[in-house]
Amino acid sequence: MNFFSKDKRTAFQAKEAAQWIAFGPVIFQAARVLRNSGILSAIEGEGAAGIGLQDLALKVRLPLYGVRVLIESALSMCLVVVNDQKYTIAKTGYFILHDPLTITNMDFVHDVCYKGLYDLDKSIENGKPEGLKVFGEWKTIYEGLSQLPEHVQKSWFSFDHFFSDDAFPLVLPKVYGNGISKLLDIGGNTGKWAVASSKYAPHVSITIMDLPGQLNVAEERIREMGLEEQISFLPVNILDESVKFPKGFDAIWMSQFLDCFSEDEIVSILRRCYEALDDEGVVLILEPFWDKQRFEVAAFCLHQTSLYFTALANGTSQMYSAETFFRCIDRAGFDIAEQEDNIGLSQTLLKCKKRK
């Protein structure tokens, strides 16, 4: 769906939106502190009666001045409303506190992206993740993922899993309803798909192929669950084009993986999938495409997530449009045999077969 074919704002609305953008970093941090300090929760706890500023400061044990400047910012953000000098929670404030999507996005932006985005301009110019240096001297964030601070890892994995977890139960029957008994899971990360698969289809043999650091996490978890007889591991650097993918699989699965690569890298990965599969084998891809979303805000979230890839992840990938991504599939010699959009929050499932 094309949400972006017309300028829908009046001149006044456009200027107003421009101010929200100009102060975007300020209101983001104010909203985060209002949430984490307990101010919004304290206001919500008072219900319709509301709470005065001094009582609020006493309740959260913060200086009156600090609470006042935050609350006045909250008024402009529509997080709270005030009547007779009593503050009550507003709808947006409720979502800041309780909406899992908002919480996940806010933590990811603050813990993973915020400092690195300062160097977005350099990343755009150089095609490198210049912001990654706030965490370490790696070429990509994936090389250092297991070495990131614990709270950063937590926010990264929460964000990564949030958008796929609700889709997995919906796609498991679609994946394993066609006689697949041996599956290669490329970019399996912490093994969530492999675990879900093993529980849904105990007859299926799964091999996770990923960087050694990620596989260490997955392997430990899977051994704890007693699934090591069904799930095996293949540590490789997938960006090394000399690495050939193993043969003998009915299908190759990639979930929110190919968006971690440039267009040429996607084509390279898919071509090696092509070489590894027999004529009846399939590639199954689960990806969120910004031009296949039901709601404009979903496209907005995906557009902004692309800049994380630019500044921190690798400098060359993004959350792709279906139009751009499908060209990569075509270049690699595959046809899209089946396509299902609007799975879970944002996903599209593609079944690709070798072009004959």
C-alpha positions in Angstrom: 0.0 0.0 0.0 1.3 3.4 -0.9 0.9 5.8 2.0 3.2 8.3 0.6 1.8 9.5 -2.7 0.4 12.8 -1.4 1.3 15.5 1.0 -1.6 15.2 3.4 -0.8 18.0 5.8 -1.8 21.7 5.7 1.0 24.2 5.8 0.3 24.8 9.6 0.3 21.0 10.3 3.5 20.7 8.3 5.2 23.4 10.3 4.0 21.8 13.5 5.4 18.4 12.4 8.7 20.1 11.6 9.0 21.3 15.2 8.3 17.7 16.5 11.2 16.6 14.3 13.5 19.4 15.5 12.9 18.5 19.1 12.6 14.8 18.5 15.7 13.8 20.6 14.5 16.0 23.5 11.0 14.6 23.7 12.3 11.0 23.3 14.6 11.4 26.3 11.9 13.2 28.3 9.4 10.4 27.6 11.9 7.8 28.6 12.8 9.4 31.9 9.1 10.0 32.6 8.6 6.3 32.1 11.7 5.0 33.9 11.5 7.4 36.9 8.0 6.2 37.8 6.4 9.6 37.2 3.9 8.3 34.6 3.1 5.2 36.8 2.5 7.4 39.8 0.1 9.6 37.9 -1.7 6.7 36.5 -2.0 5.2 39.9 -4.1 8.1 41.1 -6.7 7.5 38.5 -9.3 10.1 37.7 -8.6 12.1 40.9 -5.2 13.0 39.6 -2.2 14.2 41.6 -0.6 17.6 42.3 2.9 18.5 41.4 4.3 18.6 45.0 2.6 15.4 46.0 4.0 13.8 42.8 7.5 14.9 43.5 7.3 13.4 47.0 5.8 10.2 45.7 8.6 9.6 43.2 11.3 11.1 45.5 12.7 13.5 42.9 13.3 17.2 43.2 10.3 19.4 42.5 12.1 21.3 39.8 13.0 18.1 37.9 9.5 16.8 38.1 8.1 20.1 36.9 10.2 20.4 33.8 9.4 16.8 32.9 5.7 17.2 33.5 5.5 20.3 31.4 7.2 18.5 28.6 4.7 15.6 29.1 1.8 18.1 28.6 3.1 19.0 25.2 3.6 15.4 24.2 0.0 14.6 25.3 1.3 12.1 27.8 -0.7 13.7 30.6 -3.5 16.3 31.0 -4.0 18.8 33.8 -7.1 20.1 35.4 -7.3 22.2 38.6 -3.5 21.6 39.0 -4.1 17.9 39.1 -2.4 15.6 36.5 -3.9 12.5 35.0 -2.6 10.1 32.5 -3.5 10.5 28.8 -3.8 7.8 26.2 -0.3 8.3 24.8 1.1 8.2 28.3 -0.7 4.9 28.8 0.9 3.4 25.7 4.4 4.7 26.7 3.9 2.7 29.9 2.2 -0.5 28.7 2.3 -1.0 25.0 4.9 -3.8 24.3 5.7 -2.5 20.8 6.4 1.0 22.2 8.5 -0.3 25.1 10.5 -2.5 22.8 11.1 0.2 20.2 12.0 2.8 22.9 14.5 0.5 24.6 16.1 -0.5 21.3 16.5 3.1 20.2 18.0 4.3 23.5 20.2 1.4 24.3 21.4 0.3 20.9 20.9 3.3 18.5 20.9 6.6 20.2 24.6 7.4 20.6 25.6 5.8 17.3 23.1 7.8 15.3 25.2 10.9 16.0 27.4 9.7 13.2 24.7 8.9 10.7 26.0 11.6 8.3 29.4 9.9 8.2 27.8 6.5 7.7 25.8 7.8 4.8 28.9 9.3 3.2 31.2 6.2 3.8 28.8 3.3 3.6 30.2 2.1 6.9 28.5 1.8 10.4 30.5 4.7 11.8 28.3 4.8 14.9 29.3 1.3 15.9 32.5 2.6 17.5 30.5 3.6 20.6 30.5 -0.1 21.4 33.6 -1.5 19.8 35.9 -1.7 16.8 34.0 -4.3 14.6 33.1 -4.1 11.0 29.5 -5.0 11.8 27.5 -5.2 14.9 26.9 -9.0 14.4 30.6 -9.7 15.0 30.4 -8.0 18.4 26.9 -8.9 19.4 27.9 -11.4 22.1 30.3 -8.8 23.5 27.9 -5.9 23.8 26.9 -4.7 27.3 24.3 -6.9 28.8 21.5 -4.3 28.8 22.3 -3.5 25.1 22.1 -7.2 24.2 18.8 -7.5 26.0 17.3 -4.6 24.1 18.7 -5.8 20.8 17.4 -9.3 21.1 14.0 -8.1 22.5 13.7 -5.9 19.4 14.8 -8.7 17.0 12.5 -11.3 18.5 9.4 -9.1 19.0 8.6 -8.9 15.3 9.1 -12.5 14.5 7.7 -14.3 17.7 4.1 -13.6 16.9 4.5 -14.7 13.3 6.2 -18.1 14.1 3.0 -19.9 15.3 1.2 -18.6 12.2 3.8 -19.8 9.7 4.9 -23.1 11.2 1.9 -25.0 9.6 2.7 -23.3 6.2 6.3 -24.3 6.4 6.0 -27.9 7.6 2.7 -28.8 5.8 4.5 -29.8 2.6 6.6 -32.8 3.6 9.8 -31.0 4.7 11.9 -33.2 6.9 15.4 -31.6 6.7 15.7 -27.8 7.0 18.7 -25.4 6.9 18.1 -22.4 9.1 20.5 -19.7 7.9 21.0 -16.8 10.3 19.2 -18.8 13.1 20.5 -16.4 15.8 19.6 -17.7 19.2 17.7 -20.7 17.8 14.1 -19.5 18.4 12.9 -20.7 15.0 14.7 -24.0 15.4 13.2 -24.6 18.8 9.7 -23.7 17.7 10.1 -26.0 14.7 11.4 -28.9 16.8 8.3 -28.6 19.1 5.9 -28.3 16.2 7.4 -31.0 14.0 9.5 -33.5 16.0 10.3 -35.5 12.9 12.2 -32.5 11.3 16.0 -32.3 11.4 17.3 -28.7 11.6 20.7 -27.3 11.0 21.4 -23.7 12.2 24.1 -21.9 10.2 25.4 -18.6 11.6 28.4 -16.8 13.0 30.2 -18.7 15.8 29.3 -16.1 18.4 25.6 -16.4 17.8 25.7 -20.2 17.6 27.4 -20.4 21.0 24.3 -18.8 22.5 21.9 -21.0 20.5 23.8 -24.2 21.2 23.9 -23.6 25.0 20.1 -23.0 25.1 19.3 -25.9 22.9 21.4 -28.4 24.9 19.6 -27.2 28.1 16.3 -28.0 26.4 17.6 -31.5 25.3 17.0 -30.8 21.6 20.6 -31.4 20.4 19.6 -34.7 18.6 17.2 -32.8 16.4 19.1 -29.5 16.0 22.7 -29.3 14.8 25.0 -26.3 14.2 27.2 -25.1 11.4 29.4 -22.1 12.2 30.3 -20.0 9.2 30.9 -16.5 8.0 28.1 -16.2 5.5 29.6 -13.1 3.9 32.6 -15.1 2.8 31.5 -15.8 -0.8 33.9 -18.8 -1.0 31.7 -20.6 1.6 29.4 -23.0 -0.2 26.2 -23.9 1.5 25.6 -27.6 2.4 23.4 -29.8 0.2 20.8 -32.4 1.1 18.1 -30.1 2.5 14.5 -30.0 1.5 14.3 -26.3 2.3 16.3 -23.3 3.4 14.7 -21.0 5.9 15.7 -17.3 6.5 13.7 -15.2 9.0 14.5 -11.5 9.3 18.0 -12.3 8.1 18.5 -11.0 4.6 17.6 -7.4 5.6 21.0 -7.5 7.4 22.8 -7.4 4.0 23.2 -5.2 1.0 21.4 -6.0 -2.3 24.5 -7.6 -3.8 25.1 -9.6 -0.6 21.5 -10.8 -0.7 22.0 -12.0 -4.3 25.2 -13.8 -3.3 23.5 -15.6 -0.4 20.5 -16.6 -2.6 22.8 -17.8 -5.4 24.5 -20.1 -2.9 21.1 -21.3 -1.8 20.3 -22.0 -5.4 23.5 -24.1 -5.8 22.8 -26.1 -2.6 19.2 -27.0 -3.4 18.0 -29.7 -5.8 15.3 -28.8 -8.3 12.4 -29.5 -5.9 14.0 -27.6 -3.0 12.5 -24.3 -1.8 13.8 -21.2 -0.1 11.4 -19.8 2.6 11.9 -16.2 3.6 10.1 -14.3 6.4 10.6 -10.5 6.1 8.8 -7.3 6.9 8.6 -5.1 3.8 7.7 -1.5 4.4 5.5 -1.3 1.2 3.4 -4.3 2.3 2.2 -2.9 5.6 -1.5 -2.4 6.6 -0.8 0.8 8.6 1.3 3.8 7.8 2.8 3.8 11.3 4.2 0.3 10.6 5.9 1.6 7.4 7.2 4.5 9.5 8.8 2.2 12.1 10.5 0.1 9.3 11.8 3.3 7.6 13.4 4.5 10.8 14.8 1.0 11.6 16.7 1.2 8.4 18.9 3.9 9.8 20.0 1.6 12.6 21.4 -0.6 9.9 23.1 2.4 8.3 24.7 3.8 11.4 25.4 0.8 13.5 24.7 -2.6 12.0 26.8 -2.7 8.7 26.3 0.6 6.8 24.8 -1.1 3.7 21.5 -2.8 4.5 18.0 -1.8 5.4 14.4 -2.8 5.9 13.6 -3.2 2.3 10.6 -2.5 0.1 9.2 -5.6 -1.6 10.0 -4.0 -4.9 13.7 -3.8 -4.2 13.9 -7.2 -2.4 12.1 -9.1 -5.2 14.6 -7.8 -7.7 17.3 -9.6 -5.7 15.3 -12.8 -5.7 15.0 -12.6 -9.5 18.7 -11.9 -10.0 19.6 -15.0 -8.0 17.5 -17.2 -10.4 14.5 -17.8 -8.2 10.8 -17.3 -8.8 8.3 -16.4 -6.1 5.9 -19.3 -6.1 3.9 -18.2 -3.1 3.5 -14.9 -1.2 1.5 -14.2 1.9 1.4 -10.7 3.4 0.2 -9.3 6.8 1.4 -12.2 8.9 1.5 -11.2 12.6 2.6 -7.6 13.2 4.3 -7.0 9.9 5.7 -10.1 8.1 5.5 -11.5 4.6 6.2 -15.1 3.9 7.8 -16.0 0.5 8.2 -19.4 -1.0 10.9 -19.3 -3.7 11.6 -22.0 -6.3 14.4 -22.3 -8.8 13.5 -20.8 -12.2 13.1 -23.5 -14.8 
